[in-house]
């Protein structure tokens, strides 16, 4: 057996690696929640890790303001650093889409607004949409001609606006 293998085997037997269970306990104390619980570590630290013992102690901090993971850092020179993911609460279901307040073919007032003025004219919605949506509308043409469509934002039922810069 080579001397390096003997040293490696002796180190493994003598417990010369960092105590991963102690790191799990420190993370649980830092987050205030046990492993697997909401707000706690998602899973225990991987037991396959062979980290050098940390003689100066470890420092724990949040990785980001969103508190998605905990940074566990050994303060020794050339120390190691772990990122422990945190279990977040289930995301809130997305809000139901807003109902369409303008339907295709509805008559609408097209208001063109600028700095200190508003001009409006009648038109027809070419698409359906909810308040805040941008839809295609066609101004009512004088005479028998057809006007080119434009995009406008729905303000409320029956009113779309086209802001001018």
C-alpha positions in Angstrom: 0.0 0.0 0.0 1.4 3.4 -0.9 2.0 6.0 1.8 -0.7 8.4 0.4 -3.3 5.6 0.5 -2.4 4.8 4.1 -2.8 8.5 5.1 -6.1 8.7 3.2 -7.4 5.5 5.0 -6.2 6.7 8.3 -7.9 10.1 7.8 -11.1 8.4 6.9 -11.0 6.1 9.9 -10.1 8.9 12.4 -12.9 11.1 11.3 -10.7 13.8 9.8 -13.7 15.1 7.8 -16.1 17.8 8.7 -19.2 16.6 10.6 -22.0 16.9 8.0 -24.7 16.2 10.6 -23.4 19.2 12.6 -23.7 21.4 9.4 -27.3 20.2 9.0 -28.1 21.2 12.6 -26.4 24.6 12.1 -28.4 25.2 8.9 -31.7 24.2 10.7 -30.8 26.6 13.6 -30.0 29.4 11.1 -33.2 29.0 9.1 -35.4 28.2 12.1 -36.9 25.1 10.3 -35.9 21.5 10.2 -34.7 19.7 7.0 -37.5 19.2 4.5 -39.9 21.7 6.2 -40.9 25.0 4.5 -38.1 27.5 5.2 -35.6 24.8 6.1 -33.0 23.0 4.0 -34.5 21.1 1.1 -32.4 18.0 1.8 -29.5 17.1 4.1 -26.0 18.0 3.0 -24.8 15.3 0.6 -23.1 12.6 2.7 -20.7 11.8 -0.1 -18.9 15.1 0.5 -15.5 14.8 2.1 -14.8 18.2 3.5 -11.8 19.1 5.5 -12.6 19.9 9.1 -13.1 23.6 9.8 -11.0 24.7 12.7 -12.2 28.3 12.9 -15.9 27.5 12.6 -18.4 28.0 9.9 -20.3 31.2 8.9 -23.8 31.0 7.7 -25.6 33.6 5.6 -28.4 33.9 3.1 -27.1 33.8 -0.5 -29.7 36.3 -1.8 -32.4 38.6 -0.4 -35.0 36.1 -1.6 -33.5 33.5 0.9 -33.5 30.7 -1.6 -30.3 29.1 -0.3 -27.9 29.3 2.7 -24.2 29.8 2.2 -22.1 27.7 4.7 -18.5 28.9 4.6 -15.5 27.6 6.4 -13.4 30.5 7.7 -10.1 28.6 7.4 -7.5 29.7 4.8 -8.5 27.8 1.6 -11.7 26.8 3.3 -14.7 25.3 1.5 -18.1 26.8 0.8 -21.5 25.0 0.4 -24.8 26.3 -0.9 -27.7 24.6 0.8 -31.1 25.1 -1.1 -34.1 26.1 1.1 -37.6 24.7 0.6 -40.0 27.5 -0.3 -43.7 27.6 0.2 -45.8 26.4 -2.8 -46.3 29.2 -5.3 -49.6 30.9 -5.2 -51.8 29.9 -8.1 -51.7 32.5 -10.9 -54.7 34.8 -10.9 -57.4 34.0 -13.4 -57.0 36.0 -16.6 -59.1 39.1 -16.7 -62.3 38.8 -18.7 -62.6 40.3 -22.1 -64.4 43.7 -21.9 -64.2 44.3 -25.6 -65.3 41.7 -28.2 -64.4 41.5 -31.8 -66.8 43.6 -33.8 -67.8 45.9 -30.9 -68.1 49.6 -31.5 -65.5 51.5 -29.6 -64.4 55.1 -29.2 -60.8 55.5 -30.2 -59.2 58.3 -28.2 -55.9 59.7 -29.4 -54.3 61.5 -26.5 -51.3 63.8 -26.3 -49.8 66.5 -24.1 -52.9 68.6 -23.3 -55.3 67.3 -26.0 -57.6 64.4 -26.7 -59.2 63.6 -30.1 -61.7 60.7 -30.4 -63.5 59.0 -33.2 -65.7 56.0 -33.5 -64.2 52.7 -34.5 -64.6 48.9 -34.5 -62.6 46.3 -32.5 -60.9 43.7 -34.7 -59.9 41.6 -31.7 -61.2 40.8 -28.2 -59.3 41.9 -25.1 -59.3 42.8 -21.4 -58.6 46.1 -19.8 -54.9 47.0 -20.4 -54.6 44.8 -23.5 -53.5 46.2 -26.8 -55.8 45.2 -29.7 -56.2 46.1 -33.3 -59.0 48.6 -34.1 -60.3 50.1 -37.3 -61.5 53.7 -37.3 -64.9 54.2 -38.9 -64.3 55.6 -42.3 -66.2 58.5 -43.7 -68.0 57.4 -46.9 -67.6 53.9 -48.2 -63.8 53.5 -47.8 -62.1 51.3 -45.3 -59.5 52.7 -42.9 -56.2 51.0 -42.1 -56.2 49.2 -38.7 -54.1 50.5 -35.8 -53.2 49.2 -32.3 -54.8 50.8 -29.2 -55.0 50.0 -25.5 -58.3 49.1 -23.9 -59.1 51.6 -21.1 -62.6 50.3 -20.3 -65.5 48.7 -22.1 -66.2 50.8 -25.3 -63.0 52.9 -25.0 -59.6 52.4 -26.4 -56.7 54.9 -26.3 -53.7 55.6 -28.5 -51.3 57.7 -26.6 -49.0 60.1 -28.6 -45.5 60.7 -27.4 
